[in-house]
Amino acid sequence: MAELATHDFLKHLKDLYPSPGDITKSTDVACVAVFKNPWYIVASVAFATGNRPDAVPRIFKYVLADLEQAQDKFQVTGEQAHAERLLLARKFRESLFKAGMVAGYSKVAINALVSLHEATPEELRDTKPLRDTRIPIADVEAKGREFFCSLYGETADHVQGLLDAIHPDMGWFSNTIAYGIVYGYTDITDILETSYALVGTLIAGDTPRQINWHLANARRNGASLEQGKAVRQIAMEAASSAGIKWRDGVPEVE
């Protein structure tokens, strides 16, 4: 395992993402100093999709150490420090959960979440669902459509039409369950972080059509060209490290 996700390799992946610039206590709290670089989301889902869930706890411990170092620097303690650490753990869990919708719950969500759970301190675990499980299905469907349109922009009708055409149940499921319940919950991972999680998963899964969709979605929802290229590179290097090979290469960011 040592050669899969070493400290130096993880630092390299982190450094691929453009620097957010100087973070000072007067403008940002410690968590922002860490969360402005979402490399760990992309790397975690890519490793998990590559069937190497054992890399996920290494990434988690690496980023948790970064957060704790930032908290020491900015003198963040007590309830705020705990809330930031809990948010980090939840970002990992949410990213893997969302990745599982694309790449498979047994391999990506369950196995990777088990590995993460075993490495997560008790006080950073959740015991109840974060989502509201009482929302009527009609409201979920409407929410899913809204989120889908926000993500896909002017291409939303085309993509939804394709899903409806190949199997109407697929169109309904994607709109309602995937986008209304899973992806559309953005209290922990926002729309751009969700795009990054999907990009990392799809690159590791070697699905060029969907890679194109979600690279464009990331750009549409705030990623710069430089950031998009970095996310693509992080996903490719993590996936390659996990043994993934691409039949026809990986689409470029436009």
C-alpha positions as CSV (number, residue, x, y, z in Angstrom):
1,M,0.0,0.0,0.0
2,A,2.9,2.3,0.7
3,E,3.5,2.9,-3.0
4,L,-0.1,3.7,-3.8
5,A,-0.8,6.8,-1.7
6,T,2.4,8.0,-0.2
7,H,2.7,11.4,1.6
8,D,4.7,12.7,-1.3
9,F,2.2,11.5,-3.9
10,L,-0.7,13.1,-2.0
11,K,1.2,16.4,-1.7
12,H,1.9,16.3,-5.4
13,L,-1.9,15.8,-6.1
14,K,-2.7,18.6,-3.8
15,D,-0.2,20.9,-5.4
16,L,-1.7,20.3,-8.9
17,Y,-4.7,22.4,-8.0
18,P,-4.2,26.2,-8.4
19,S,-3.3,27.9,-5.2
20,P,-6.1,29.9,-3.7
21,G,-3.6,32.6,-2.7
22,D,-2.7,33.8,0.7
23,I,-5.2,33.0,3.5
24,T,-5.2,35.3,6.5
25,K,-7.2,35.2,9.7
26,S,-8.7,38.5,8.9
27,T,-10.4,37.2,5.8
28,D,-10.8,33.4,6.2
29,V,-11.1,30.8,8.9
30,A,-8.8,27.7,9.1
31,C,-11.3,25.4,7.3
32,V,-11.3,27.7,4.2
33,A,-7.5,27.4,4.0
34,V,-8.0,23.7,3.4
35,F,-11.4,23.5,1.7
36,K,-10.4,26.0,-1.0
37,N,-8.4,23.1,-2.5
38,P,-10.8,20.3,-3.3
39,W,-8.1,17.9,-4.6
40,Y,-9.0,15.4,-1.9
41,I,-12.5,15.0,-3.3
42,V,-11.3,14.1,-6.7
43,A,-8.5,11.8,-5.5
44,S,-10.7,9.9,-3.1
45,V,-13.4,9.1,-5.7
46,A,-10.9,8.2,-8.3
47,F,-9.1,5.8,-6.0
48,A,-12.5,4.3,-4.9
49,T,-13.6,3.9,-8.5
50,G,-10.3,2.2,-9.2
51,N,-11.3,-0.3,-6.5
52,R,-8.7,0.9,-4.1
53,P,-10.7,2.0,-1.1
54,D,-7.7,1.5,1.1
55,A,-6.3,4.8,-0.3
56,V,-9.2,6.8,1.1
57,P,-8.3,6.7,4.8
58,R,-4.7,7.8,3.8
59,I,-6.1,10.8,2.0
60,F,-8.5,11.6,4.9
61,K,-5.7,11.5,7.5
62,Y,-3.5,13.7,5.3
63,V,-6.2,16.4,4.8
64,L,-7.2,16.2,8.5
65,A,-3.6,16.9,9.5
66,D,-3.6,19.8,7.1
67,L,-6.8,21.2,8.7
68,E,-5.5,20.7,12.2
69,Q,-2.3,22.5,11.2
70,A,-4.3,25.4,9.8
71,Q,-6.4,25.5,13.0
72,D,-3.2,25.8,15.1
73,K,-2.0,28.6,12.8
74,F,-5.2,30.6,13.1
75,Q,-5.8,29.6,16.7
76,V,-9.1,27.9,16.0
77,T,-10.2,25.8,19.0
78,G,-13.2,24.4,20.8
79,E,-16.6,24.1,19.1
80,Q,-15.4,25.8,15.9
81,A,-12.5,23.5,15.5
82,H,-14.7,20.5,16.0
83,A,-17.3,21.8,13.5
84,E,-14.6,22.3,10.9
85,R,-13.2,18.7,11.4
86,L,-16.8,17.3,11.2
87,L,-17.4,19.2,8.0
88,L,-14.2,17.7,6.5
89,A,-15.3,14.2,7.4
90,R,-18.8,14.8,6.0
91,K,-17.3,16.1,2.7
92,F,-15.4,12.9,2.3
93,R,-18.6,10.8,3.1
94,E,-20.8,12.9,0.8
95,S,-18.3,12.7,-2.1
96,L,-18.1,8.9,-1.9
97,F,-21.8,8.6,-1.5
98,K,-22.4,10.7,-4.6
99,A,-19.6,8.8,-6.5
100,G,-21.4,5.6,-5.7
101,M,-24.4,6.7,-7.8
102,V,-22.2,6.7,-10.9
103,A,-19.7,3.9,-10.3
104,G,-21.4,1.4,-8.1
105,Y,-22.5,1.3,-4.5
106,S,-20.7,-1.9,-3.6
107,K,-17.3,-0.9,-4.9
108,V,-17.3,2.9,-4.5
109,A,-19.8,3.9,-1.8
110,I,-19.9,0.9,0.6
111,N,-16.3,-0.3,0.4
112,A,-14.7,3.1,0.4
113,L,-17.1,4.4,3.2
114,V,-16.2,1.3,5.3
115,S,-12.5,2.1,4.9
116,L,-13.1,5.8,5.7
117,H,-15.4,4.9,8.7
118,E,-12.6,2.7,10.2
119,A,-10.2,5.7,10.1
120,T,-12.7,8.3,11.3
121,P,-12.6,9.3,15.0
122,E,-15.9,8.5,16.8
123,E,-16.7,12.2,17.3
124,L,-16.6,12.8,13.5
125,R,-19.1,10.1,12.6
126,D,-22.7,10.7,11.8
127,T,-25.5,8.6,13.3
128,K,-28.5,10.1,11.5
129,P,-29.2,10.9,7.8
130,L,-28.3,14.4,6.8
131,R,-31.0,14.6,4.1
132,D,-34.6,15.3,5.0
133,T,-36.2,11.9,4.4
134,R,-39.8,13.2,4.7
135,I,-39.9,15.3,1.6
136,P,-42.8,14.2,-0.8
137,I,-41.6,12.5,-4.0
138,A,-43.2,15.2,-6.1
139,D,-41.2,17.8,-4.4
140,V,-38.0,15.8,-4.8
141,E,-38.7,15.5,-8.5
142,A,-39.1,19.3,-8.8
143,K,-36.0,19.8,-6.8
144,G,-34.1,17.4,-9.0
145,R,-35.2,19.1,-12.1
146,E,-34.0,22.5,-10.7
147,F,-30.6,21.1,-9.7
148,F,-30.2,19.3,-13.0
149,C,-30.9,22.5,-15.0
150,S,-28.5,24.4,-12.8
151,L,-25.8,21.8,-13.4
152,Y,-26.3,21.3,-17.1
153,G,-27.4,24.7,-18.1
154,E,-28.3,25.0,-21.8
155,T,-27.6,21.3,-22.4
156,A,-30.1,20.2,-19.7
157,D,-33.0,19.5,-22.1
158,H,-30.8,17.5,-24.5
159,V,-29.3,15.3,-21.8
160,Q,-32.7,14.8,-20.1
161,G,-34.2,13.9,-23.4
162,L,-31.6,11.3,-24.0
163,L,-32.1,9.7,-20.7
164,D,-35.9,9.7,-21.2
165,A,-35.5,8.2,-24.7
166,I,-33.2,5.3,-23.8
167,H,-35.5,4.3,-20.9
168,P,-38.2,6.5,-19.4
169,D,-37.6,5.0,-16.0
170,M,-33.9,6.0,-16.3
171,G,-34.9,9.6,-17.0
172,W,-37.2,9.6,-14.0
173,F,-34.7,8.0,-11.7
174,S,-31.8,10.3,-12.8
175,N,-33.9,13.4,-12.4
176,T,-35.7,12.4,-9.1
177,I,-33.4,10.1,-7.2
178,A,-29.9,11.0,-8.5
179,Y,-30.3,14.7,-8.8
180,G,-33.2,15.3,-6.4
181,I,-31.9,13.3,-3.5
182,V,-28.3,12.4,-4.0
183,Y,-26.5,15.1,-6.0
184,G,-28.9,17.9,-5.2
185,Y,-28.1,17.9,-1.5
186,T,-25.5,20.6,-1.4
187,D,-25.3,21.5,2.3
188,I,-22.0,19.7,2.6
189,T,-20.6,19.5,-0.9
190,D,-21.7,22.4,-3.1
191,I,-22.6,22.2,-6.8
192,L,-19.0,22.7,-7.9
193,E,-17.6,20.1,-5.5
194,T,-20.3,17.8,-6.6
195,S,-19.2,18.3,-10.2
196,Y,-15.6,17.6,-9.2
197,A,-16.7,14.4,-7.5
198,L,-18.5,13.3,-10.6
199,V,-15.6,14.2,-12.9
200,G,-13.1,12.2,-10.7
201,T,-15.4,9.2,-10.7
202,L,-16.2,9.3,-14.4
203,I,-12.5,9.7,-15.4
204,A,-11.6,6.7,-13.3
205,G,-14.5,4.8,-14.8
206,D,-13.4,5.6,-18.4
207,T,-16.7,7.0,-19.6
208,P,-15.8,9.7,-22.1
209,R,-19.4,10.9,-22.9
210,Q,-20.1,11.6,-19.3
211,I,-16.6,13.0,-18.6
212,N,-17.3,15.6,-21.3
213,W,-20.7,16.4,-19.7
214,H,-19.3,17.0,-16.3
215,L,-16.1,18.8,-17.2
216,A,-18.4,21.2,-19.0
217,N,-20.7,21.3,-16.0
218,A,-17.7,22.2,-13.7
219,R,-16.7,25.0,-16.0
220,R,-20.4,26.2,-16.1
221,N,-20.6,26.3,-12.3
222,G,-17.5,28.3,-11.5
223,A,-14.3,26.3,-12.3
224,S,-11.7,28.2,-14.2
225,L,-10.0,26.6,-17.2
226,E,-6.9,26.1,-15.0
227,Q,-8.9,24.5,-12.2
228,G,-10.7,22.2,-14.6
229,K,-7.4,21.0,-16.1
230,A,-6.1,20.4,-12.6
231,V,-9.1,18.3,-11.6
232,R,-8.7,16.3,-14.8
233,Q,-5.0,15.7,-14.0
234,I,-5.6,14.8,-10.4
235,A,-8.2,12.3,-11.3
236,M,-6.0,10.8,-14.0
237,E,-2.9,10.4,-11.8
238,A,-4.9,9.0,-8.9
239,A,-6.8,6.6,-11.2
240,S,-3.6,5.5,-13.0
241,S,-2.0,4.9,-9.6
242,A,-4.9,2.6,-8.9
243,G,-4.3,0.7,-12.1
244,I,-6.9,2.3,-14.4
245,K,-6.1,2.4,-18.1
246,W,-8.1,4.3,-20.7
247,R,-9.2,2.8,-24.0
248,D,-9.4,6.0,-26.0
249,G,-7.8,8.6,-23.6
250,V,-9.5,11.2,-21.5
251,P,-11.4,14.2,-23.0
252,E,-9.7,17.5,-22.6
253,V,-11.2,20.5,-20.7
254,E,-12.6,23.2,-23.0
